[in-house]
Amino acid sequence: MEKQQEYWASLPAWYFFLAAMGAMMFVTAAVTDLLGNPIAGQINGWVSIVAFVMAAFGALLLLVELTHKSRGHLVNARPFASVMSFGSLVQSAYIPLVFLYATCFFSFVPWAGIGWLKAILAVVAIITALLYVTYPGIELAEAKGRAFWNGGGLIGVFLINGTATGMAALLIMLMVLGQADSAYTATIRNLSAAVLVAQLFTVPGYVLGMKLSSAEEARRGAAKLWNGEFSKSFWLGIVILGTLVPLVCNLLFSSVYWLVIAAVLTLIGGISFRIDFLRAAVRVTLPGEEREEMSRKEIAQLAMTLEGCWQEKARWLNAQK
């Protein structure tokens, strides 16, 4: 009997999406700023603020998913005792670090002109952001009962997809901030194309690898995406519209119109990727689950059959008197 992922639905998928998109948008902008790009230095404050908001909103979505919301803080009661505790601590460090880094770009902040402080915050925040992006892959891999998530390449796939969505979000930010025709935008567009090429091979490659896995649950989960009930969403939403079309747009066109279309499609592919990878995993069948739970209709039919048997027995007993 196959069971889909029963507890994580769209809210965690959106949390993973917002966290990865915001973090990798921040990483791209921060790294280019450290390398001395002047435009990155101009936009980094606003990019970091947006990344901060994305992470904070994603954290609220994750809190909504908790059964006992008032006890959410207890996950940090024993630091690093579990993967969830590790992820919570990384998130708790990443959000204020990004905000502090953002303040370094606004002149009214007293420490805005301290270059060494901004550089230290950038390096620490970049490391934390990378941990933040890869954490979902680590957490999913801990679910030993869902072999589809246990592939060694899952963390890499999450990182590549997060980078693709982060660069797409950064391109949109560049459009909004009036940097559409800058050399920096052209560089980010080319980098985005390179990441989309990697995604075009790694995402289907991971699913194919799970399809050929020795674990039955991994094969069933992969089949749902490859040629099963989620195949349209996987091939059309993730591979074609979310990867291939934006790649072609980035390589062949340079106008703002096509750049925005490519970025939006990449973001759509990113959320589709997370939703599909969450709902595709099939868990191990536990003892006693070989037969599915009876439906209400089956229970009613069984009750009617038993009632008929009791009435027949009652008639037989009355006939013996």
Salt bridges, closest charged atoms under 4 A:
GLU2 OE2 - ARG220 NE 3.19
GLU2 OE1 - LYS224 NZ 3.47
GLU6 OE2 - ARG283 NH2 3.81
ASP33 OD2 - LYS118 NZ 3.58
GLU216 OE2 - ARG220 NH1 2.85
GLU229 OE2 - LYS224 NZ 2.58
ASP276 OD1 - ARG279 NH2 2.97
GLU289 OE2 - ARG283 NH2 2.97
GLU298 OE2 - ARG291 NH2 3.93
